[in-house]
C-alpha cells in the first residue's frame, strides 16, 4: 500500500530544481501512506512521487516510480493486484520476463501490452499513474469500487494528481478556492460525493474510471459498472453455495502477503465470515482486533470475543474512553475535506491497534451495500410500499401540507410528518429525503452570507436521483443498492477506512468488495437479500454452517458510536468553544445564534439534532485545520 503524486511540468527545464522539491514535498505530505521508502522521478514533462508501504517483495527492487523494461513507461501505483501471480504466469508463458516479485511490474507489463484495456485483467484495489515517455501522455485509473483514492487538479493549464488532497497543496500553482455547493453536499450526505471536492479546481476520479492526459486535453472513460439487469433463476441453496465459494476465493487471494496479516472483527456477520474463512486458509491463529465502548448500547466486543474463541484467533481489544477528546482534532486532520461519519473515530483506534500486530488487515466492508444490511433499506422498502397505495396526484397535493403540520408537533406526530413528507415525492427523491442529514429548512435557517447566496437554488438531492435513475434494475431495492454502491460506499465507507488505516500505515483489504462478489450479488433477486424484514438473508444462508445462530441473527448494531453522550461529556469543552465562541470559524458560514439554540437544546436532553451538531463540529475542525493553515 502506498501513496502517489505528481504533476505535469509547464514550463520545463528552467525550474527543474524547484519541481524536484515540489515533488518531494508532495510525497512527504503523505508519508503515513508509505513510511518504508520514497522516491521521485522527473523528465522534461512530468514529475512523479511515490511513498511505499512494503507488502510484496520487500527488497529495493519493488520501489517506485518504476520504469518498464523497455524504458518507455514509468509507473507510480497505490494498491494491490490480488491475482498478479496468475497474471504473471500467463505473461511468462507469452515470453515476458520479470526483474521483481511485485504486482507493480506485472501491471506495468500489462499496460505496455494492452493499454487501458489492461484494467479488465485486474482483480484488486488501485490508483494508477503511468507516464508514456514516447507520446507524453499520462494515464490515470482507479479501481472498480473506489477502494483507493485518486484526486486531480486541473486549472489554468496546470495538472496534478495525488492519493490525498494534502499531497496536491505543496505545488504552488494549486488554487484553494472553496466550492460552496460542495459544502451543501457535505451537510446533506456527511461527505462530498465524487467528482467534487471542497476545492473548486480539485476533483476525484470516480471509481471504475480511467483518464488520459496529454498536456493539452484530458478525457475520461468508464471501464466498469455493476449491473442488476440479469437476475439469476438458480435456487436459494445454489446461490448461497456459489456465494460462499466466491467469497472464500476472495479471502484466499487477499491473504497473499510478505508481512504479518490479520483482520478487523466486530462480531457481525460480515467480519465473522471473513475471519472464519481466513482461519481455514491459515496454518497459524489469525490475528483479530476489536474496538469496544463504555456504553453497552454500542459495545460489540462480547460477540467478537465469541467468534475469536470459535476460530481460535489471536485476539486483541481496545476500549474507546477518554481517547476521543484527546485525539479527535489530530484524527480529523487526516481528512482533507469535511467528513462527518463519526465511526471514523473507532476505525482509527482499531487500525492503530491492528498496526501494533500486523501490516495488513482484512475487513468485512461491503456486506451491507451488497446484501441490504442497513436498517434504512427496510425502512425505505416499507415507505415505497406505502407510497404505492396512494395515487400520485393525491400524495403531491395533500401530503406536503399534512407533513408541515406534523413537523411542529412532538414525538410520534413529528415522525408521522416526516413520513408524509417522504411519501409525497417519488421513490428516488424519497430515498434521498430518508437519508438526508441536514434538512433544507434547517439549512435555510443557519446558512448565511456568500454560502447562503451561492447555494440558494442548489439541490444536493439530484446526485442521488441521477444514480437511482441510472440503475438498470427492475425493482426499488436494487436501485437504492446501486445508488449506495456508487455513492455512499466510495464517498463515506471506503474514505473512512482508507484514511484511518493509512493514518496508521496499515493496509486494509475487503473480500466482500471483490468485483466478482459485487457482480454476483447484483444478480441475486432482491427478495433473497431483504427477505421480509430479515436483512442479508442470502449472506447468512451462505455461512449458516460456519457461524452460530446468535452471530447470524442477533440485532445489527453497526459500527456506531455514542455520539449524543460524547457531545454532552467527552467532547463538551471542544463543542462548546466551537458553538459559542464569538470568534468561532463557523461564524463565517452560519448563524451562531441558531447553532447555539441547537446546542443548548442538546445539553437539555433533546438529542434530535445530534448528527447536525456533529456535522457542524466536524466542519469547524476542518476549517481550523485547513483553511486557517
C-alpha positions in Angstrom: 0.0 0.0 0.0 1.4 3.4 -1.0 0.8 7.0 -1.8 1.3 8.6 -5.2 1.5 12.2 -6.5 2.8 14.1 -9.5 2.3 17.0 -11.9 2.8 17.9 -15.5 5.8 20.3 -15.8 4.9 23.5 -17.5 7.2 25.3 -18.3 10.0 22.7 -18.3 13.8 22.7 -17.7 14.4 26.2 -16.1 12.6 25.1 -12.9 13.9 21.5 -12.5 15.3 22.0 -9.0 12.1 23.7 -7.8 10.0 21.0 -9.4 12.1 18.3 -7.8 11.5 20.0 -4.4 7.7 20.2 -5.1 7.6 16.5 -5.9 9.5 15.6 -2.8 7.2 17.8 -0.7 4.1 16.1 -2.2 5.4 12.7 -1.2 6.4 13.9 2.2 2.8 15.1 2.8 1.6 11.5 2.5 4.5 9.7 4.2 2.0 8.0 6.5 0.7 6.1 3.5 4.2 4.7 2.8 6.8 5.1 5.5 9.1 2.4 4.2 10.6 4.1 1.1 10.1 7.1 -1.1 11.4 8.5 -4.4 10.7 10.9 -7.2 11.2 10.7 -11.0 11.3 13.6 -13.4 11.8 14.2 -17.1 11.1 17.4 -19.1 7.4 16.9 -19.0 6.3 15.3 -15.7 7.3 14.9 -12.1 6.3 11.7 -10.2 6.4 11.0 -6.5 5.9 7.7 -4.6 5.7 6.6 -1.0 5.9 2.9 -0.3 4.4 0.6 2.4 6.2 -2.6 1.6 3.8 -5.6 1.3 5.2 -7.7 -1.5 8.9 -8.2 -2.4 10.3 -6.2 0.5 13.6 -5.6 -1.4 14.5 -2.2 -3.0 13.6 -3.8 -6.4 10.0 -3.1 -5.5 10.5 0.6 -5.0 8.7 3.1 -7.3 8.4 5.1 -9.5 9.3 2.0 -11.6 10.5 2.1 -15.2 9.4 -0.6 -17.6 12.0 -3.0 -19.1 11.6 -1.1 -22.5 12.2 2.2 -20.8 9.1 3.7 -22.4 6.7 3.7 -19.4 7.1 4.8 -15.8 4.5 3.8 -13.1 3.5 5.1 -9.7 1.0 2.8 -8.2 -1.0 2.6 -5.0 -2.8 -0.7 -4.1 -2.7 -4.4 -4.6 -3.4 -6.6 -7.6 -4.6 -9.8 -5.9 -4.4 -12.0 -9.0 -1.0 -10.8 -10.0 0.6 -14.3 -9.6 -1.8 -15.9 -12.2 -1.3 -12.9 -14.5 2.4 -13.1 -14.2 2.4 -16.8 -15.0 0.3 -16.1 -18.2 2.7 -13.3 -19.2 5.7 -15.6 -18.7 4.1 -18.2 -21.0 3.9 -15.4 -23.6 7.6 -14.8 -23.3 7.7 -11.9 -20.8 10.4 -11.8 -18.2 10.4 -10.0 -14.8 13.0 -8.5 -12.6 11.0 -8.3 -9.3 8.3 -10.3 -7.5 5.9 -7.3 -7.4 2.5 -6.8 -8.7 3.7 -3.4 -9.9 5.9 -4.8 -12.6 3.1 -7.2 -13.7 0.7 -4.2 -14.0 3.3 -2.2 -15.9 3.8 -5.1 -18.4 0.1 -5.5 -18.9 -0.3 -1.8 -19.7 2.6 -1.9 -22.2 0.8 -4.8 -23.9 -2.8 -3.7 -23.7 -3.0 0.0 -22.8 -6.2 1.0 -20.8 -7.7 -2.4 -21.6 -5.3 -3.9 -19.1 -7.8 -2.9 -16.4 -10.1 -5.7 -17.4 -7.5 -8.2 -16.3 -7.1 -6.8 -12.8 -8.7 -8.0 -9.5 -7.6 -5.6 -6.9 -7.7 -2.2 -5.4 -5.7 0.5 -7.0 -4.9 4.1 -8.0 -2.6 4.0 -11.0 -0.4 6.7 -12.7 1.6 5.6 -15.8 3.6 8.0 -17.9 4.3 7.3 -21.6 7.7 8.9 -22.3 7.2 8.5 -26.1 3.8 10.1 -26.5 4.0 12.3 -23.4 0.6 11.0 -22.2 -0.3 10.4 -18.5 -2.7 7.5 -17.8 -4.6 7.5 -14.5 -7.0 4.9 -13.3 -9.0 4.0 -10.2 -10.3 0.6 -9.1 -13.8 -0.5 -9.8 -15.4 0.2 -6.4 -13.2 3.1 -5.3 -11.1 1.4 -2.5 -8.1 3.6 -3.3 -8.5 7.3 -3.7 -7.2 9.4 -6.6 -7.5 13.2 -6.8 -6.5 15.5 -9.6 -6.2 19.3 -10.0 -6.9 21.0 -13.3 -6.9 24.7 -13.8 -5.1 27.4 -15.9 -3.3 24.8 -18.0 -1.8 23.1 -14.9 -2.4 19.5 -14.0 -1.5 17.5 -10.8 -2.7 14.3 -9.2 -2.3 12.6 -5.8 -3.7 9.9 -3.4 -4.8 12.6 -1.0 -5.6 16.3 -1.4 -2.9 17.3 1.1 -0.3 16.0 -1.4 -1.5 18.4 -4.0 -1.2 21.5 -1.9 2.7 21.7 -1.9 2.5 22.6 -5.6 2.4 26.4 -5.6 0.2 26.6 -8.6 -2.7 24.8 -6.9 -5.5 27.2 -6.1 -7.6 26.6 -3.0 -10.9 28.3 -3.9 -13.7 26.8 -1.8 -16.7 25.3 -3.6 -19.9 26.3 -1.9 -22.2 23.7 -3.4 -19.7 21.1 -2.1 -20.3 22.4 1.4 -24.0 22.0 0.9 -23.4 18.4 -0.3 -21.3 17.7 2.8 -24.1 18.7 5.2 -26.7 16.7 3.2 -24.6 13.5 2.9 -21.9 13.9 5.6 -19.3 13.6 2.8 -18.7 15.3 -0.5 -19.7 12.9 -3.4 -17.4 12.5 -6.4 -16.3 14.0 -8.6 -16.5 17.1 -6.5 -14.2 18.1 -3.6 -14.3 21.0 -1.2 -11.9 22.9 -3.6 -13.3 24.3 -6.9 -10.4 23.0 -9.1 -9.7 19.7 -7.4 -11.7 16.6 -8.4 -12.0 12.9 -7.5 -11.6 10.5 -10.3 -14.7 8.3 -9.9 -14.4 4.6 -9.2 -14.3 2.5 -12.3 -12.9 5.3 -14.5 -9.6 5.9 -16.3 -8.3 9.2 -17.5 -5.8 10.1 -20.2 -4.0 13.5 -20.2 -1.7 14.6 -23.0 -0.9 18.2 -21.8 -3.5 20.0 -23.9 -6.6 17.9 -23.2 -7.9 15.3 -20.8 -10.5 12.6 -21.4 -12.2 10.2 -19.1 -13.8 6.8 -19.7 -15.8 4.5 -17.5 -14.4 0.9 -17.8 -16.7 -0.8 -15.3 -20.2 -0.6 -13.8 -22.3 -3.0 -11.8 -25.5 -4.3 -13.5 -28.7 -5.5 -11.8 -30.3 -6.3 -15.1 -29.8 -10.1 -15.2 -31.4 -11.7 -12.2 -30.5 -15.3 -11.5 -33.1 -18.1 -11.6 -31.0 -20.5 -9.5 -32.4 -21.8 -6.2 -31.6 -20.1 -2.9 -29.4 -23.1 -1.9 -27.4 -22.9 -5.1 -27.0 -19.2 -4.9 -25.8 -19.5 -1.2 -23.3 -22.2 -2.1 -21.9 -20.2 -5.0 -21.7 -17.1 -2.8 -19.8 -19.0 -0.1 -17.3 -20.4 -2.7 -16.7 -17.0 -4.3 -16.1 -15.1 -1.0 -13.8 -17.9 0.1 -11.7 -17.4 -3.0 -11.7 -13.6 -2.5 -10.4 -14.2 1.0 -7.7 -16.6 -0.2 -6.5 -14.1 -2.8 -6.3 -11.4 -0.2 -4.1 -13.4 2.2 -1.0 -13.2 -0.1 1.5 -11.0 1.8 5.2 -10.9 2.7 4.3 -9.1 6.0 2.1 -10.1 9.0 -1.6 -10.2 8.2 -4.7 -10.1 10.4 -8.4 -9.0 10.5 -10.8 -6.5 12.0 -13.5 -8.4 13.9 -16.8 -6.8 15.1 -18.7 -9.9 15.8 -21.2 -9.1 12.9 -21.9 -11.5 10.0 -19.5 -9.9 7.5 -16.3 -9.7 9.6 -17.0 -13.0 11.3 -17.4 -14.8 7.9 -14.1 -13.3 6.7 -12.3 -14.4 9.9 -13.8 -17.9 9.7 -12.6 -18.3 6.1 -9.2 -16.9 6.9 -8.8 -19.5 9.7 -9.5 -22.2 7.0 -6.6 -20.8 4.9 -4.1 -20.3 7.6 -1.8 -22.7 9.4 -1.5 -20.4 12.4 -4.0 -18.4 14.5 -5.4 -15.4 12.7 -4.7 -12.1 14.5 -8.0 -10.3 15.2 -8.7 -6.8 16.6 -11.9 -5.3 18.0 -13.0 -2.0 19.4 -15.3 -1.5 22.4 -17.1 1.4 24.1 -18.1 2.2 27.7 -21.7 2.3 26.6 -23.3 -1.1 26.4 -25.7 0.1 23.6 -22.7 0.4 21.3 -20.3 -2.2 22.6 -19.9 -5.4 20.5 -16.8 -6.9 21.9 -18.6 -9.8 23.6 -19.7 -11.0 20.1 -16.3 -10.5 18.6 -14.8 -12.4 21.6 -17.2 -15.3 20.9 -16.1 -15.5 17.2 -12.5 -15.3 18.2 -12.9 -18.2 20.6 -14.8 -20.2 17.9 -12.0 -19.9 15.4 -9.1 -19.8 17.8 -7.7 -16.4 16.8 -5.0 -14.4 18.5 -7.5 -11.7 19.7 -6.9 -8.1 20.8 -9.3 -5.5 22.1 -9.3 -1.7 22.8 -11.9 0.4 24.5 -12.6 3.9 23.4 -12.9 6.1 26.5 -11.3 9.4 27.2 -9.3 8.9 24.0 -11.9 10.8 21.9 -11.4 14.3 23.3 -7.6 13.9 23.4 -7.3 12.6 19.8 -10.3 14.0 17.7 -8.6 17.0 16.3 -5.5 15.1 15.3 -7.5 12.2 13.8 -9.8 14.6 11.9 -6.8 16.2 10.2 -6.3 13.1 8.0 -9.5 14.1 6.2 -8.5 16.8 3.7 -12.1 17.9 3.3 -15.1 17.9 5.6 -16.2 14.4 6.7 -18.8 13.6 9.4 -19.3 9.9 9.7 -18.5 9.6 13.4 -17.4 6.0 13.1 -14.1 7.3 11.8 -13.1 7.5 15.5 -13.3 3.8 16.3 -12.0 3.0 12.9 -8.8 5.0 13.7 -8.4 3.2 17.0 -9.0 -0.3 15.6 -6.4 0.5 12.9 -4.0 1.7 15.5 -4.4 -1.5 17.5 -4.1 -3.7 14.4 -0.9 -1.9 13.3 0.8 -2.9 16.5 0.4 -6.5 15.5 0.2 -6.7 11.6 0.8 -4.6 8.5 -2.3 -5.9 6.5 -5.8 -6.4 7.9 -8.9 -7.9 6.2 -12.2 -6.3 6.9 -15.9 -7.0 6.2 -16.7 -3.8 4.3 -19.2 -4.1 1.5 -21.6 -6.7 3.0 -24.3 -4.1 3.8 -24.3 -2.4 0.4 -24.2 -5.7 -1.5 -26.8 -7.7 0.5 -29.1 -5.0 2.1 -27.7 -4.9 5.6 -28.7 -1.4 6.7 -32.0 -0.7 8.5 -32.6 2.2 6.1 -33.3 -0.4 3.3 -36.0 -1.9 5.4 -37.5 1.5 6.2 -37.3 2.7 2.6 -38.9 -0.5 1.2 -41.8 0.0 3.7 -42.2 3.6 2.7 -42.1 2.7 -1.0 -44.9 0.1 -0.5 -47.0 2.7 1.3 -46.3 5.2 -1.5 -47.8 2.8 -4.0 -51.1 2.7 -2.1 -51.9 6.3 -2.8 -52.4 8.0 -6.2 -49.5 10.3 -7.2 -51.7 13.4 -7.6 -53.2 12.9 -4.1 -49.8 12.4 -2.5 -48.3 15.5 -4.1 -51.3 17.7 -3.4 -52.2 16.7 0.2 -49.2 15.1 2.0 -46.9 18.2 2.0 -49.4 20.3 3.9 -50.0 17.4 6.4 -46.3 17.0 6.8 -45.8 20.7 7.7 -48.5 20.4 10.3 -46.8 17.3 11.9 -43.3 18.8 11.8 -44.1 21.3 14.5 -45.6 18.7 16.9 -43.9 16.5 19.4 -42.8 12.8 19.2 -45.0 10.5 17.1 -46.7 13.4 15.3 -43.3 14.7 14.1 -42.3 11.3 12.8 -45.6 11.0 11.0 -45.0 14.4 9.4 -41.6 13.2 8.3 -43.1 10.1 6.8 -45.7 12.1 4.9 -43.1 14.4 3.6 -41.2 11.3 2.2 -44.4 9.8 0.8 -45.3 13.0 -1.0 -42.5 12.6 -3.5 -41.4 9.8 -5.9 -39.2 6.9 -4.9 -35.9 8.4 -5.9 -36.5 11.7 -4.0 -37.9 9.7 -1.1 -34.7 7.7 -0.7 -32.7 10.9 -0.7 -35.0 12.5 1.9 -34.9 9.5 4.1 -31.1 9.7 4.2 -30.5 13.4 4.1 -28.8 14.5 7.3 -29.4 18.3 7.1 -32.9 19.1 6.0 -33.5 22.2 3.8 -35.4 24.0 6.4 -32.5 23.9 8.9 -30.0 24.8 6.2 -32.1 27.9 5.3 -32.2 28.8 8.9 -28.5 28.5 9.6 -26.6 29.3 6.3 -25.6 33.0 5.9 -23.7 35.3 3.6 -22.0 34.1 0.5 -22.6 30.4 1.4 -26.4 31.1 1.5 -26.4 33.1 -1.7 -24.4 30.6 -3.7 -26.5 27.6 -2.6 -29.9 29.2 -2.6 -31.1 27.3 -5.6 -28.9 24.3 -5.4 -30.4 20.9 -4.7 -27.9 18.2 -3.5 -30.5 15.5 -3.9 -30.1 15.5 -7.7 -27.0 13.3 -7.3 -29.0 10.6 -5.6 -31.8 10.8 -8.1 -29.5 10.6 -11.0 -27.9 7.4 -9.7 -31.3 5.9 -8.9 -32.5 6.6 -12.5 -29.3 5.3 -14.0 -29.5 1.8 -12.3 -30.5 -0.9 -14.8 -32.7 -2.6 -12.2 -36.3 -3.7 -12.2 -37.1 -3.2 -8.6 -36.7 -0.4 -6.0 -34.3 -2.2 -3.6 -31.9 -2.9 -6.4 -32.0 0.7 -7.4 -31.2 2.0 -4.0 -28.4 -0.6 -3.5 -26.9 0.5 -6.8 -27.2 4.1 -5.6 -25.3 3.4 -2.4 -22.6 1.3 -4.1 -21.9 4.2 -6.4 -22.1 7.0 -3.8 -22.2 6.1 0.0 -19.8 3.2 -0.3 -16.9 5.1 -2.1 -17.8 8.5 -0.6 -18.1 7.5 3.0 -17.3 4.0 4.0 -14.2 3.5 1.9 -12.9 7.0 2.6 -13.2 6.4 6.3 -11.4 3.0 6.2 -8.6 4.2 3.8 -7.8 7.4 5.7 -7.9 5.9 9.2 -6.0 2.8 8.3 -3.4 4.7 6.2 -3.0 7.2 9.1 -1.6 4.2 10.9 0.4 2.9 7.9 -2.0 -0.2 7.8 -3.2 -1.8 4.6 -6.9 -3.0 4.6 -8.4 -5.4 2.2 -12.1 -6.1 1.7 -13.0 -9.5 0.3 -16.7 -8.7 0.1 -15.7 -5.9 -2.4 -14.1 -8.3 -4.8 -15.7 -7.1 -8.0 -16.8 -10.7 -8.7 -18.7 -10.8 -5.4 -20.3 -7.5 -6.2 -21.4 -8.7 -9.7 -22.7 -12.0 -8.3 -24.6 -10.2 -5.5 -26.2 -7.9 -8.1 -27.6 -11.0 -9.9 -29.3 -12.3 -6.7 -33.0 -11.4 -6.5 -33.8 -8.7 -4.0 -36.2 -10.9 -2.1 -33.2 -13.1 -1.1 -31.3 -10.1 0.3 -34.1 -8.4 2.2 -36.4 -11.3 3.0 -39.4 -9.9 4.8 -37.7 -7.9 7.5 -34.6 -10.1 7.6 -31.6 -8.3 6.2 -28.7 -10.0 4.4 -30.7 -13.2 4.2 -28.7 -14.9 1.4 -25.3 -14.0 3.0 -26.5 -15.5 6.3 -27.6 -18.6 4.4 -24.2 -18.8 2.7 -22.5 -19.0 6.1 -25.1 -20.8 8.3 -22.8 -23.9 8.6 -19.9 -21.8 9.7 -21.4 -19.2 12.1 -23.6 -19.8 15.1 -27.2 -18.6 15.1 -26.7 -15.9 17.7 -24.0 -14.3 15.5 -26.1 -14.7 12.3 -29.4 -13.4 13.7 -28.6 -11.0 16.5 -29.8 -7.5 16.1 -27.3 -5.5 13.9 -25.5 -2.7 15.8 -23.2 -1.5 13.1 -20.0 0.5 13.8 -21.9 3.1 15.7 -20.7 5.5 18.4 -22.3 7.1 21.5 -22.4 10.4 19.8 -25.0 12.2 21.9 -23.1 11.1 25.0 -19.8 12.3 23.6 -21.2 15.8 22.8 -22.5 16.1 26.4 -19.4 14.7 28.1 -16.1 13.9 26.5 -16.4 16.4 23.7 -18.4 19.1 25.5 -15.5 21.6 26.0 -14.4 21.3 22.4 -18.0 21.6 21.1 -18.8 24.5 23.4 -15.9 26.5 22.1 -16.9 25.8 18.5 -20.6 26.6 19.1 -20.4 29.6 21.4 -17.2 31.4 20.9 -17.5 34.8 19.2 -14.5 34.1 17.0 -15.6 30.6 16.0 -14.8 29.7 12.4 -18.4 28.6 12.0 -19.4 32.3 12.2 -18.0 32.8 8.7 -20.7 30.5 7.3 -23.6 30.1 9.7 -25.8 32.0 12.1 -24.3 31.4 15.5 -27.5 32.2 17.3 -29.2 29.3 15.6 -26.3 26.9 16.3 -26.4 27.9 20.0 -30.1 27.2 20.2 -29.5 23.7 18.9 -26.5 23.2 21.3 -28.5 24.3 24.4 -31.4 22.1 23.4 -29.0 19.1 23.1 -27.5 19.9 26.5 -31.0 20.0 27.9 -31.6 16.4 26.7 -33.2 16.9 23.3 -31.0 14.8 21.0 -33.0 15.5 17.9 -30.1 17.4 16.2 -27.2 15.3 17.4 -25.9 14.4 13.9 -26.4 18.0 12.7 -24.3 19.3 15.6 -21.6 16.7 14.9 -21.6 17.8 11.3 -21.1 21.4 12.3 -18.3 20.4 14.8 -16.5 18.3 12.1 -16.8 21.1 9.6 -15.4 23.6 12.1 -12.5 21.3 12.8 -11.8 21.1 9.1 -11.9 24.9 8.7 -9.5 25.3 11.6 -7.0 22.8 10.3 -7.1 23.5 6.6 -8.5 26.9 5.8 -6.6 28.7 8.6 -3.3 26.9 7.7 
